[in-house]
Amino acid sequence: MPTTTFTQEQIVKKFVYLDLPEEGYNNQDFYEMSDETLRYVLATCELPYCGRKLKEGQEKNKFYNCIEFYTYTESPKDEYFKVNNPKLLQELMDMDYDSLLNYVEDNEFEWLGADFEHIDEYLGFVSYMQDEVEFIAGGTHNQDEYMDIIKQFPDKRKNSKYETAIEILMSYVEDEHTRDNILIKLTDMGIDTAFLDKKEED
């Protein structure tokens, strides 16, 4: 029986691939490199592209939009995903690499085009879904043949973004009473503001 509740850990395990290459060439090969990347492209791409007619025995990508992934700017409550079809999502998560690739090849799915933008989309997704590693799209080389994929290991990466934003906000607040009220509201929201005191001590 498929579950109707999926944890962050389960989704990360099935969709996040951290052993990414240092260079990205075309998005077809990029997303065919692992079961995690294949699951992501099937969940996020409406296939086939360009209104291509299906041959007998082929089907449209049934996994499209079974789950929606949020980004930094789209998630006001630090949510990472929304499940739209638990049954199909469970089926997608249960498939191994060979099954996923066979599904793609049997239906002749391809997603060529806008190679670097499409690869960068996954880099942003992976960076948002976990805290250990951040991937950034670098420069292109050899007449846009490939793009650098930069891997970083920042400490508490996501918290640092919030901390930086709060520091910028507080730098414009000179009145101590207003400052205290802001800190109280941030604390009530569950945001740890202790780092501000440490900054002042330093």
C-alpha positions in Angstrom: 0.0 0.0 0.0 1.5 3.4 -0.9 1.9 5.8 1.9 0.2 9.2 1.8 2.9 10.8 3.9 6.4 11.3 2.8 9.2 12.6 4.9 12.0 15.0 3.9 14.5 12.2 4.4 12.6 9.9 2.0 12.4 12.5 -0.7 16.0 13.5 -0.4 17.1 9.8 -0.6 15.2 9.2 -3.8 15.6 12.5 -5.6 18.8 14.1 -4.5 22.1 13.0 -6.1 25.2 14.5 -4.6 27.9 12.8 -6.7 27.5 15.2 -9.5 30.2 15.7 -12.1 32.4 18.8 -12.3 31.2 19.5 -15.8 27.8 19.5 -17.4 27.4 19.0 -21.1 23.9 18.3 -22.3 20.8 18.0 -20.1 19.7 14.6 -21.6 22.9 12.9 -20.4 23.0 14.8 -17.2 19.6 13.6 -16.1 20.2 10.1 -17.2 23.2 9.7 -14.9 21.4 8.3 -11.9 18.1 7.1 -10.6 17.7 10.2 -8.5 18.1 12.6 -11.5 15.8 10.5 -13.6 13.1 10.6 -10.9 13.5 14.4 -10.8 13.1 14.9 -14.5 10.1 12.6 -14.7 8.5 14.4 -11.8 9.1 17.8 -13.2 8.9 17.5 -17.0 5.8 17.1 -19.1 6.9 14.6 -21.7 7.0 14.2 -24.6 8.0 17.7 -25.6 6.7 19.6 -28.6 3.5 17.7 -29.1 5.3 14.6 -30.5 2.8 11.9 -31.4 3.1 8.7 -29.3 3.6 5.4 -31.1 1.5 2.4 -30.3 2.3 1.2 -26.8 3.8 4.4 -25.7 2.3 6.8 -23.1 2.7 10.3 -21.8 4.9 10.8 -18.7 2.4 9.7 -16.1 4.7 10.8 -13.2 4.7 14.5 -14.2 3.7 16.7 -11.3 3.1 13.8 -8.9 5.2 15.9 -6.6 6.1 19.6 -6.8 9.4 20.9 -5.5 9.7 24.4 -4.0 12.7 26.7 -4.4 14.2 29.4 -2.1 11.8 32.1 -3.4 8.7 30.0 -3.7 8.5 28.6 -0.2 7.5 31.1 2.5 7.2 28.5 5.2 10.4 26.6 4.5 8.5 23.8 2.8 10.4 21.7 0.4 7.7 19.8 -1.6 4.0 19.1 -2.1 2.7 15.7 -3.0 0.0 15.7 -5.6 -0.4 12.0 -6.3 0.9 9.7 -3.5 0.3 6.5 -5.5 2.3 7.6 -8.5 5.0 9.2 -6.4 5.4 5.9 -4.5 5.7 4.0 -7.8 8.3 6.4 -9.0 10.3 6.1 -5.8 10.2 2.3 -5.9 11.6 2.1 -9.4 15.3 1.3 -9.8 17.7 2.9 -12.4 17.1 0.3 -15.1 13.3 0.5 -14.7 13.4 4.3 -14.9 15.7 4.3 -17.9 13.6 1.7 -19.7 10.5 3.9 -19.1 12.3 6.8 -20.7 13.6 4.8 -23.6 10.4 2.9 -24.3 8.5 6.1 -24.6 11.4 7.9 -26.4 11.4 10.8 -23.9 13.9 13.4 -24.5 14.4 16.8 -22.9 17.2 18.3 -25.0 17.4 22.1 -25.2 18.3 24.9 -22.7 21.0 22.5 -21.5 22.7 24.7 -18.9 19.5 26.2 -17.6 18.0 22.8 -17.1 21.1 21.5 -15.4 21.2 24.6 -13.2 17.7 23.9 -12.1 18.8 20.6 -10.6 21.8 22.2 -8.9 19.4 24.7 -7.2 17.1 21.9 -6.2 19.8 19.8 -4.7 21.3 22.7 -2.8 17.9 23.6 -1.4 16.9 20.1 -0.3 19.9 19.4 2.0 22.5 21.3 4.0 25.7 19.4 3.4 26.6 20.5 -0.1 25.9 23.4 -2.4 26.2 23.2 -6.1 26.6 26.3 -8.3 26.6 26.7 -12.0 30.0 28.1 -13.2 31.2 29.4 -16.5 30.9 27.8 -19.9 33.8 26.7 -22.0 34.9 25.6 -25.5 32.2 27.6 -27.2 29.5 26.6 -24.8 30.3 22.9 -25.0 30.1 22.4 -21.3 29.5 24.3 -18.0 31.5 24.1 -14.8 29.6 22.6 -11.8 31.1 24.1 -8.6 30.7 22.1 -5.4 31.0 23.8 -2.0 30.8 22.7 1.6 29.7 25.8 3.5 28.9 25.7 7.2 25.2 25.9 8.1 24.6 27.3 4.6 20.9 28.0 4.9 21.1 29.5 8.3 23.8 31.9 7.1 21.4 33.2 4.4 18.8 34.0 7.1 21.5 35.4 9.4 22.8 37.7 6.7 19.3 39.0 5.9 18.6 39.7 9.6 22.0 41.4 10.0 21.2 43.7 7.0 17.8 44.5 8.5 19.1 45.2 12.0 21.9 47.5 10.5 19.1 49.9 9.5 17.6 49.9 13.0 19.1 52.5 15.3 16.4 52.9 17.9 17.0 50.3 20.7 13.2 50.0 21.5 12.4 49.1 17.9 15.4 46.8 17.8 14.2 44.9 20.9 10.7 44.6 19.5 12.0 43.1 16.2 14.2 40.6 18.1 11.1 39.6 20.2 9.1 39.0 17.1 11.8 37.0 15.4 12.2 34.9 18.6 8.5 34.3 18.7 8.7 33.0 15.1 11.3 30.4 16.3 14.3 32.2 14.8 17.4 32.0 16.9 18.9 35.6 17.1 21.7 34.7 19.5 24.2 35.1 16.6 23.5 38.9 16.7 24.9 39.1 20.2 27.9 37.1 19.2 28.5 39.5 16.3 28.4 42.5 18.7 30.8 40.8 21.1 33.2 40.2 18.3 
